[in-house]
């Protein structure tokens, strides 16, 4: 996430939108619902999670493990490709 937060903060600074309190908040909105609401969310698209992870064994063979998570309030699906 830091790879997204740093350029965002720098861009705000360059456009004169910096102040003593950071306007950028780093977090993962998929981990918990939270109690704060925002009028704008910036992300580094494509957002989401890869559907599989490739594992290379000692003998060089490649295996893919499927990954998924379910949230009742997160209903958009994507192949993230």
PyMOL commands that set and color helices and strands:
alter all, ss='L'
color gray80, all
select helices_A, chain A and resi 2-14
alter helices_A, ss='H'
color red, helices_A
select strands_A, chain A and resi 52-56+62-66
alter strands_A, ss='S'
color yellow, strands_A
deselect
rebuild
show_as cartoon
